[in-house]
Amino acid sequence: MARKPAIPHTYVIVFFFIVAAAFLTWVIPGGEFDRKVVDVNGTPREVIIEGSFHEAEKTPQTWQVFSAMFDGFAGKADIIVFILIIGGAFWIMNDSKAIDVGIQSFLQRVRKLEKYRIFRRIGVDNMIITLIMLIFSIFGATFGMSEETIAFIIIFVPLAISMGYDSIVGLSMCFVGAGLGFAGALLNPFTIGIAQGLSSLPLFSGIEYRLFVWVVINLVGIGWVLRYASKIRLNPQRSPVFQSDQYWRDKGSVDLDELTYQTPASAWISYVILLGGMIAFAVLEPSSTLRIGNSEYTFWFLPVITALFGIFGFMSLRKSVHFFILNLLVFTIVYLIVGVMGYGWFVKEIATLFFVMGIFSGAAMNFSANKITKLFIEGMRDILSAAVVVGLAGGILVILEDGRVIDSILYRVAHSMQDFGKLASVSMMYMIQTMINIVIPSGSAKAALTMPIMSQFSDLIGLSRQATVMAFQLGDGFTNMITPTSPVLIGVLGVARIPYEKWLKWVLPFMAILIFLGWLLLIPTVTMPLNGF
């Protein structure tokens, strides 16, 4: 009997993409645009100069396929360190069994809703999955949540496993949910904000139709996940990741009845220190301004959060240290939201926030400094493979940039549309943005690269610039969930322990549906009068 061919390891697949990228540098002529720095909504951005494309010396990549991993690590160092710190911090929290306690308590409470007929008909689990995905979709649509989802994988994958599903459902709750919102991009300053700014359009104009697009995308996306979750609930072994999920099933197979629910003095000390620090920050920053799209909301966010932490922290300590650590996790997430929306936090600040959470989780459990350090190192070791593959995937873009082929590809494809009609042109723009997103998953970088060309070209053929922005928006959103050059995708898959090839098999038909849906949603932008278009 012939042996079944082995499925390549994720590292092998990503290295193949590096080799393929190097091959392109041999067959595509080199070329470059001149660039300039412009002000986009108050932020300096480097953009290409229209009509400045010129041939550049060919730079075929050879031995660089082996050095690309080094350059990828250097270029994605922030994401790699972020993943390692998140892994270490959550390993400390996991050792306290607080997350296990929280998941069990949560499921016990929601299961009680099943005694009501209306909830039985809808399905409590369906409500949980839908609600969580909608929350993350709103985050993705309003402030571009992306890298932050890596930290939530460690929460939602165990939750999905405990509910009888698999790690794909857990990943979908946060990562796919945020991805659907990112594609809808109601007020995302990093995609819509930059694209409209570069196109000289009023910031976040045309939001009425984008709201409709966001609703349709979420209906289809969440419906797909619920359909898959129902199938896995009936027969868990049908899951493509059933075997790899054994890690999570073993990890969550602790007998919570054997836990000792108590509150050591160290937990009270941790509470006092944290509350004191939060009070100090609230005094220094009594009011904060949160930015949602083009709107700003100023309020006493930090004082209110501090007061709530004081109340709920005290109440949780009276129950058990495990509930105090869960309370700490909740307020860490709240601070994350305020920090991102109000203070422009990125991975360094978020990693620091979770690092502090991990240390105080261990301190509250009365762990020694040596034990906290040991647990942190174990957590980093456990998640190291995810960090490594992020560095490896970063090498793909390095090869293409060093080979000087990205600008050549954009220039030649853009000029191939000159004889198309409006619908064909916007369709072609959509496909161009979708394909470019596979190699450049950064929305802000792709906007700076493509919009100066696309917006000018749309004027020549009488196409609304708003339609061009929509083509960018939809082309930028979906393939973030499939491209191996995305450090966020590779990061969440690594944390969830989902092999890329298994994820690819699951997500390909989903991507086909979403990409076709995106094209359908572009048609009204050139055939109907829409506000802002």
C-alpha positions as CSV (number, residue, x, y, z in Angstrom):
1,M,0.0,0.0,0.0
2,A,1.4,3.4,-1.0
3,R,2.3,5.7,1.9
4,K,0.1,8.8,2.3
5,P,2.3,11.8,1.6
6,A,3.2,13.7,4.7
7,I,1.7,17.2,5.2
8,P,4.6,19.8,5.2
9,H,5.4,21.5,8.5
10,T,4.4,25.1,8.8
11,Y,8.0,26.1,8.7
12,V,8.4,24.2,5.4
13,I,5.4,25.9,3.9
14,V,6.6,29.4,4.9
15,F,10.1,28.7,3.6
16,F,8.6,27.6,0.3
17,F,6.9,31.1,0.0
18,I,10.4,32.6,0.6
19,V,11.8,30.6,-2.2
20,A,8.9,31.5,-4.5
21,A,9.4,35.2,-3.6
22,A,13.1,34.9,-4.5
23,F,12.1,33.3,-7.9
24,L,9.9,36.4,-8.6
25,T,13.0,38.6,-8.2
26,W,14.5,36.8,-11.2
27,V,11.6,37.0,-13.6
28,I,10.1,40.4,-12.8
29,P,12.1,43.5,-13.9
30,G,13.2,45.8,-11.1
31,G,11.6,49.1,-10.6
32,E,10.9,51.8,-8.1
33,F,8.7,54.8,-7.4
34,D,10.1,58.0,-5.9
35,R,8.5,58.8,-2.6
36,K,7.7,61.8,-0.4
37,V,6.4,62.4,3.1
38,V,2.9,63.9,3.3
39,D,0.7,64.8,6.2
40,V,-2.3,62.4,6.5
41,N,-4.8,63.3,9.2
42,G,-2.0,64.8,11.3
43,T,0.4,61.9,10.8
44,P,3.4,61.9,8.4
45,R,3.2,59.2,5.8
46,E,5.7,58.2,3.1
47,V,3.8,57.9,-0.2
48,I,4.8,57.3,-3.8
49,I,4.9,60.2,-6.3
50,E,2.5,59.8,-9.2
51,G,4.3,59.3,-12.5
52,S,7.7,58.7,-10.9
53,F,8.1,55.0,-11.7
54,H,11.4,54.2,-13.2
55,E,13.3,51.0,-13.9
56,A,15.9,50.1,-11.3
57,E,18.8,47.7,-11.3
58,K,17.7,44.1,-11.1
59,T,18.5,42.6,-7.7
60,P,17.8,38.8,-7.9
61,Q,17.8,37.1,-4.6
62,T,19.8,33.9,-4.1
63,W,21.5,33.1,-0.8
64,Q,19.3,35.7,0.8
65,V,16.6,33.0,1.1
66,F,18.7,31.8,4.0
67,S,19.3,35.2,5.6
68,A,15.7,36.2,5.2
69,M,14.8,34.6,8.5
70,F,17.4,36.8,10.3
71,D,16.0,39.9,8.6
72,G,12.4,38.7,9.3
73,F,13.2,38.4,13.0
74,A,14.8,41.9,13.0
75,G,11.8,43.4,11.1
76,K,9.1,41.6,13.3
77,A,11.0,41.9,16.6
78,D,8.2,43.8,18.2
79,I,5.6,41.1,17.4
80,I,8.0,38.3,18.4
81,V,8.7,39.8,21.8
82,F,5.1,40.5,22.2
83,I,4.2,36.9,21.7
84,L,6.9,35.7,24.1
85,I,5.8,38.1,26.9
86,I,2.2,37.2,26.4
87,G,3.0,33.5,26.6
88,G,5.1,33.9,29.8
89,A,2.5,36.1,31.5
90,F,-0.4,33.8,30.8
91,W,1.6,30.8,31.8
92,I,1.8,32.3,35.3
93,M,-1.9,33.0,35.3
94,N,-2.7,29.5,34.0
95,D,-0.7,28.0,36.9
96,S,-3.1,29.7,39.3
97,K,-6.0,27.9,37.7
98,A,-7.9,31.1,37.7
99,I,-8.8,30.9,34.0
100,D,-10.1,27.3,34.5
101,V,-12.2,28.6,37.4
102,G,-13.5,31.5,35.3
103,I,-14.5,29.3,32.4
104,Q,-16.3,26.8,34.6
105,S,-18.1,29.5,36.5
106,F,-19.1,31.2,33.2
107,L,-20.4,28.0,31.6
108,Q,-22.3,27.1,34.7
109,R,-24.1,30.4,34.7
110,V,-24.9,30.5,31.0
111,R,-26.1,26.9,31.0
112,K,-28.8,28.0,33.5
113,L,-30.3,30.0,30.7
114,E,-31.2,26.8,28.9
115,K,-34.2,26.3,31.2
116,Y,-35.9,29.2,29.3
117,R,-37.5,28.1,26.0
118,I,-36.4,31.1,24.0
119,F,-32.7,30.5,24.9
120,R,-33.1,26.8,24.1
121,R,-34.4,27.6,20.7
122,I,-31.7,30.1,19.9
123,G,-29.0,28.1,21.5
124,V,-27.0,29.5,24.4
125,D,-23.7,28.6,22.8
126,N,-24.7,30.3,19.6
127,M,-25.4,33.4,21.6
128,I,-22.0,33.3,23.3
129,I,-20.1,32.8,20.0
130,T,-22.2,35.5,18.2
131,L,-21.8,38.1,21.0
132,I,-18.0,37.6,21.4
133,M,-17.5,37.8,17.6
134,L,-19.6,41.0,17.4
135,I,-17.6,42.6,20.2
136,F,-14.3,41.9,18.4
137,S,-15.8,42.9,15.1
138,I,-16.7,46.3,16.6
139,F,-13.1,46.6,17.9
140,G,-11.7,45.7,14.4
141,A,-14.0,48.2,12.7
142,T,-13.4,51.1,15.0
143,F,-9.8,51.1,16.0
144,G,-8.3,48.3,13.9
145,M,-7.8,45.6,16.5
146,S,-5.4,43.1,15.0
147,E,-2.2,42.3,16.9
148,E,-4.1,42.5,20.2
149,T,-6.1,39.4,19.3
150,I,-2.9,37.3,20.0
151,A,-3.4,37.8,23.7
152,F,-7.0,36.7,23.6
153,I,-6.3,33.3,22.0
154,I,-5.2,31.9,25.3
155,I,-8.6,32.8,26.8
156,F,-11.0,31.8,24.0
157,V,-9.5,28.6,22.8
158,P,-9.8,26.9,26.2
159,L,-13.3,28.3,26.4
160,A,-14.3,26.8,23.1
161,I,-12.7,23.4,24.1
162,S,-14.7,23.5,27.3
163,M,-17.9,24.2,25.4
164,G,-17.4,21.1,23.3
165,Y,-15.9,22.8,20.2
166,D,-12.3,23.0,18.9
167,S,-9.5,25.5,18.7
168,I,-10.7,26.8,15.3
169,V,-14.0,28.0,17.0
170,G,-12.0,29.6,19.8
171,L,-9.7,31.4,17.3
172,S,-12.7,32.5,15.3
173,M,-14.4,34.1,18.3
174,C,-11.6,36.8,18.5
175,F,-9.4,36.7,15.5
176,V,-12.0,36.0,12.8
177,G,-14.4,38.4,14.5
178,A,-11.8,41.2,14.5
179,G,-11.0,40.3,10.9
180,L,-14.6,40.7,9.8
181,G,-14.7,44.1,11.5
182,F,-11.4,45.1,10.0
183,A,-12.8,44.3,6.5
184,G,-15.9,46.3,7.4
185,A,-13.7,49.2,8.6
186,L,-16.4,51.6,9.8
187,L,-14.0,54.0,11.5
188,N,-10.6,52.3,11.3
189,P,-8.0,55.1,11.3
190,F,-5.3,52.8,10.0
191,T,-7.1,51.8,6.8
192,I,-10.1,54.0,5.9
193,G,-8.6,57.0,7.6
194,I,-5.3,56.8,5.7
195,A,-6.9,55.8,2.4
196,Q,-9.4,58.6,2.5
197,G,-6.8,61.1,3.6
198,L,-4.5,60.2,0.7
199,S,-7.5,60.4,-1.7
200,S,-8.5,63.9,-0.4
201,L,-11.9,62.7,0.8
202,P,-13.7,63.8,4.0
203,L,-12.5,61.6,6.8
204,F,-14.9,58.6,7.3
205,S,-17.3,59.9,4.7
206,G,-19.6,57.3,3.1
207,I,-20.1,55.6,6.4
208,E,-23.7,54.8,5.7
209,Y,-22.9,52.3,3.0
210,R,-19.9,51.0,4.9
211,L,-22.2,50.3,7.9
212,F,-24.4,48.2,5.5
213,V,-21.3,46.4,4.3
214,W,-20.2,45.7,7.9
215,V,-23.5,44.2,8.7
216,V,-23.6,41.9,5.7
217,I,-20.0,40.7,6.2
218,N,-20.7,39.9,9.8
219,L,-24.0,38.1,9.0
220,V,-22.2,35.8,6.5
221,G,-19.0,35.4,8.6
222,I,-20.7,34.7,11.9
223,G,-23.2,32.4,10.2
224,W,-20.3,30.4,8.7
225,V,-18.6,30.0,12.1
226,L,-21.9,29.0,13.8
227,R,-22.5,26.4,11.1
228,Y,-19.1,24.9,11.5
229,A,-19.4,25.0,15.4
230,S,-22.7,23.1,15.2
231,K,-21.1,20.4,13.1
232,I,-18.2,20.0,15.5
233,R,-20.5,19.9,18.5
234,L,-22.3,16.9,17.1
235,N,-19.1,15.1,16.2
236,P,-15.8,16.6,17.7
237,Q,-13.7,14.1,15.7
238,R,-14.8,15.8,12.5
239,S,-12.6,18.7,13.4
240,P,-9.4,19.0,11.3
241,V,-7.5,19.9,14.5
242,F,-9.0,17.2,16.7
243,Q,-5.6,15.6,17.3
244,S,-3.6,18.8,17.9
245,D,-6.4,20.0,20.3
246,Q,-5.4,17.2,22.7
247,Y,-2.9,19.7,24.1
248,W,-5.8,21.9,25.2
249,R,-7.9,19.0,26.4
250,D,-5.1,17.8,28.6
251,K,-4.3,21.2,29.8
252,G,-7.9,21.8,30.9
253,S,-8.4,18.4,32.5
254,V,-7.8,19.6,36.0
255,D,-10.3,18.7,38.8
256,L,-11.4,22.1,40.0
257,D,-13.2,20.5,43.0
258,E,-9.8,19.7,44.4
259,L,-8.7,23.4,44.3
260,T,-8.4,25.3,47.6
261,Y,-10.4,28.5,47.4
262,Q,-8.8,30.9,49.7
263,T,-7.3,34.4,49.8
264,P,-3.7,34.6,51.1
265,A,-2.4,37.9,52.5
266,S,-0.2,38.3,49.4
267,A,-3.4,38.8,47.3
268,W,-4.5,41.7,49.6
269,I,-1.0,43.2,49.3
270,S,-1.1,42.9,45.5
271,Y,-4.6,44.5,45.5
272,V,-3.4,47.5,47.6
273,I,-0.3,48.0,45.5
274,L,-2.2,47.9,42.2
275,L,-5.0,50.1,43.5
276,G,-2.4,52.6,44.8
277,G,-0.7,52.7,41.3
278,M,-4.0,53.1,39.6
279,I,-5.0,56.0,41.9
280,A,-1.7,57.7,41.1
281,F,-2.3,57.4,37.3
282,A,-5.9,58.6,37.8
283,V,-4.6,61.7,39.6
284,L,-2.0,62.4,36.9
285,E,-4.6,61.7,34.1
286,P,-8.0,62.7,35.5
287,S,-9.5,62.9,32.0
288,S,-8.8,60.9,28.9
289,T,-9.8,61.4,25.3
290,L,-10.8,58.3,23.4
291,R,-10.8,58.5,19.7
292,I,-13.3,56.5,17.7
293,G,-13.0,57.2,14.0
294,N,-13.2,61.0,13.6
295,S,-15.0,61.5,16.9
296,E,-13.4,62.2,20.3
297,Y,-14.9,61.4,23.7
298,T,-13.4,63.0,26.8
299,F,-14.3,61.6,30.2
300,W,-12.8,60.6,33.6
301,F,-12.1,57.1,32.3
302,L,-9.1,56.3,34.6
303,P,-10.8,57.5,37.8
304,V,-13.9,55.5,37.0
305,I,-11.9,52.4,36.1
306,T,-9.9,52.8,39.3
307,A,-13.0,53.1,41.4
308,L,-14.5,50.0,39.8
309,F,-11.3,48.0,40.3
310,G,-11.4,49.0,44.0
311,I,-14.9,47.8,44.4
312,F,-14.8,44.6,42.3
313,G,-11.3,43.8,43.5
314,F,-12.4,43.9,47.1
315,M,-15.5,41.8,46.4
316,S,-13.5,39.1,44.5
317,L,-10.9,38.9,47.2
318,R,-13.6,38.0,49.7
319,K,-14.5,35.0,47.5
320,S,-11.1,33.6,46.4
321,V,-7.7,34.7,45.0
322,H,-8.8,33.0,41.8
323,F,-11.6,35.4,41.3
324,F,-9.3,38.3,42.1
325,I,-6.9,37.2,39.3
326,L,-9.9,37.0,36.9
327,N,-10.8,40.5,38.0
328,L,-7.2,41.5,37.2
329,L,-7.5,40.0,33.8
330,V,-10.8,41.9,33.0
331,F,-9.3,45.2,34.1
332,T,-6.2,44.5,32.1
333,I,-8.4,44.2,29.0
334,V,-10.2,47.4,29.9
335,Y,-6.9,49.3,30.3
336,L,-5.9,47.8,26.9
337,I,-8.9,49.3,25.2
338,V,-8.5,52.7,26.9
339,G,-4.7,52.7,26.1
340,V,-5.2,51.8,22.4
341,M,-8.0,54.2,21.8
342,G,-6.9,57.1,24.1
343,Y,-3.1,57.0,24.2
344,G,-2.1,55.3,20.9
345,W,-0.7,52.1,22.6
346,F,0.8,49.5,20.4
347,V,2.5,46.1,21.1
348,K,5.2,47.5,23.5
349,E,2.7,49.1,25.9
350,I,0.2,46.1,25.6
351,A,3.0,43.6,26.3
352,T,4.1,45.6,29.3
353,L,0.5,45.6,30.6
354,F,0.1,41.9,30.3
355,F,3.6,41.4,31.8
356,V,2.5,43.3,34.9
357,M,-0.7,41.2,35.0
358,G,1.4,38.0,35.0
359,I,3.7,39.2,37.8
360,F,0.9,40.3,40.1
361,S,-1.1,37.1,39.3
362,G,1.9,35.1,40.6
363,A,2.4,37.5,43.6
364,A,-1.3,37.2,44.5
365,M,-1.0,33.4,44.6
366,N,2.0,33.9,47.0
367,F,4.4,32.4,44.5
368,S,8.1,33.1,45.1
369,A,10.1,35.3,42.8
370,N,12.0,32.2,41.6
371,K,8.7,30.4,40.8
372,I,7.3,33.3,38.9
373,T,10.5,33.5,36.9
374,K,10.5,29.8,36.2
375,L,6.8,29.9,35.1
376,F,7.5,32.9,32.9
377,I,10.4,31.1,31.1
378,E,8.3,27.9,30.7
379,G,5.5,30.0,29.1
380,M,8.0,31.6,26.7
381,R,9.4,28.2,25.8
382,D,5.9,26.8,25.3
383,I,5.0,29.5,22.8
384,L,8.5,29.8,21.2
385,S,7.4,28.0,18.0
386,A,4.8,30.7,17.3
387,A,7.4,33.4,17.7
388,V,9.9,31.6,15.4
389,V,7.4,31.2,12.5
390,V,6.5,34.9,12.7
391,G,10.2,35.7,12.1
392,L,10.4,33.2,9.3
393,A,7.2,34.6,7.6
394,G,8.6,38.2,7.9
395,G,11.4,37.0,5.5
396,I,8.9,36.8,2.6
397,L,8.4,40.6,2.4
398,V,12.1,41.2,3.0
399,I,12.9,39.2,-0.2
400,L,10.4,41.0,-2.3
401,E,11.5,44.5,-1.0
402,D,15.2,43.8,-1.4
403,G,14.5,42.3,-4.9
404,R,12.8,45.6,-5.9
405,V,9.7,43.9,-7.4
406,I,6.8,45.2,-5.4
407,D,6.7,48.6,-7.1
408,S,7.1,46.9,-10.5
409,I,4.1,44.7,-9.8
410,L,1.9,47.6,-8.7
411,Y,2.9,49.8,-11.7
412,R,2.3,47.2,-14.4
413,V,-0.9,45.9,-13.0
414,A,-2.4,49.4,-12.4
415,H,-1.7,50.3,-16.0
416,S,-3.3,47.2,-17.3
417,M,-6.7,48.6,-16.4
418,Q,-6.6,51.6,-18.8
419,D,-9.1,50.2,-21.2
420,F,-11.6,48.8,-18.7
421,G,-15.1,50.2,-17.9
422,K,-16.1,51.4,-14.4
423,L,-17.3,48.1,-13.0
424,A,-14.4,46.2,-14.5
425,S,-12.0,48.8,-13.2
426,V,-13.2,48.7,-9.6
427,S,-13.3,44.9,-9.8
428,M,-9.7,44.9,-11.0
429,M,-8.7,47.3,-8.3
430,Y,-10.3,45.0,-5.8
431,M,-8.4,42.0,-7.0
432,I,-5.1,44.0,-7.1
433,Q,-5.6,45.1,-3.5
434,T,-6.5,41.5,-2.5
435,M,-3.4,40.1,-4.2
436,I,-1.1,42.8,-2.8
437,N,-2.5,42.1,0.6
438,I,-1.1,38.6,0.4
439,V,2.4,39.9,0.4
440,I,1.9,43.2,2.2
441,P,-0.7,42.6,5.0
442,S,-0.1,46.0,6.7
443,G,-3.2,48.1,5.8
444,S,-1.5,51.4,6.5
445,A,1.6,50.5,4.4
446,K,-0.6,49.3,1.5
447,A,-2.7,52.4,1.6
448,A,0.4,54.6,1.3
449,L,1.7,52.4,-1.5
450,T,-1.5,52.1,-3.6
451,M,-3.9,54.9,-3.0
452,P,-1.9,57.7,-4.6
453,I,-1.9,55.7,-7.8
454,M,-5.5,54.3,-7.6
455,S,-7.2,57.6,-6.6
456,Q,-5.6,59.4,-9.5
457,F,-6.4,56.6,-11.9
458,S,-10.1,56.6,-10.8
459,D,-10.3,60.3,-11.9
460,L,-9.2,59.4,-15.4
461,I,-11.9,56.9,-15.9
462,G,-14.7,58.8,-14.1
463,L,-14.8,56.4,-11.1
464,S,-15.7,57.7,-7.7
465,R,-12.7,57.9,-5.4
466,Q,-14.9,56.6,-2.6
467,A,-15.4,53.4,-4.7
468,T,-11.7,53.1,-5.0
469,V,-11.3,53.4,-1.3
470,M,-14.0,50.7,-0.9
471,A,-12.0,48.4,-3.2
472,F,-9.0,49.0,-1.0
473,Q,-10.9,48.4,2.2
474,L,-12.4,45.1,1.1
475,G,-9.2,43.9,-0.6
476,D,-7.3,44.7,2.5
477,G,-9.5,42.9,5.0
478,F,-10.2,39.3,4.1
479,T,-6.9,37.9,3.1
480,N,-5.3,38.9,6.4
481,M,-6.9,35.7,7.6
482,I,-5.0,33.5,5.1
483,T,-1.7,35.0,4.1
484,P,1.4,33.5,5.6
485,T,3.1,36.9,5.5
486,S,0.8,38.2,8.2
487,P,2.6,38.1,11.6
488,V,-0.7,38.3,13.4
489,L,-2.2,35.2,11.6
490,I,1.0,33.2,12.2
491,G,1.1,34.4,15.8
492,V,-2.5,33.4,16.6
493,L,-2.1,30.0,14.9
494,G,1.0,29.4,16.8
495,V,-0.6,30.3,20.1
496,A,-3.7,28.2,19.3
497,R,-1.4,25.3,18.1
498,I,-3.3,25.1,14.8
499,P,-1.0,23.9,12.0
500,Y,-1.1,26.4,9.1
501,E,-1.9,23.7,6.6
502,K,-5.0,22.7,8.7
503,W,-6.1,26.3,9.0
504,L,-5.6,26.8,5.2
505,K,-7.9,23.8,4.5
506,W,-10.6,25.2,6.8
507,V,-10.4,28.8,5.7
508,L,-10.0,28.5,1.9
509,P,-13.8,28.0,1.2
510,F,-14.6,30.7,3.7
511,M,-12.2,33.1,2.0
512,A,-13.7,32.3,-1.4
513,I,-17.2,33.2,-0.1
514,L,-16.0,36.4,1.5
515,I,-14.0,37.6,-1.5
516,F,-16.9,37.0,-3.8
517,L,-19.2,38.8,-1.3
518,G,-16.8,41.7,-1.3
519,W,-17.0,41.9,-5.1
520,L,-20.8,41.9,-4.9
521,L,-20.8,44.7,-2.3
522,L,-18.6,46.8,-4.7
523,I,-21.2,46.8,-7.5
524,P,-23.5,49.3,-5.9
525,T,-20.6,51.8,-5.6
526,V,-20.6,52.2,-9.4
527,T,-24.2,51.5,-10.3
528,M,-26.2,53.3,-7.6
529,P,-26.2,56.8,-6.1
530,L,-24.8,56.4,-2.6
531,N,-24.3,59.1,0.1
532,G,-20.6,60.1,0.1
533,F,-19.8,58.3,-3.2
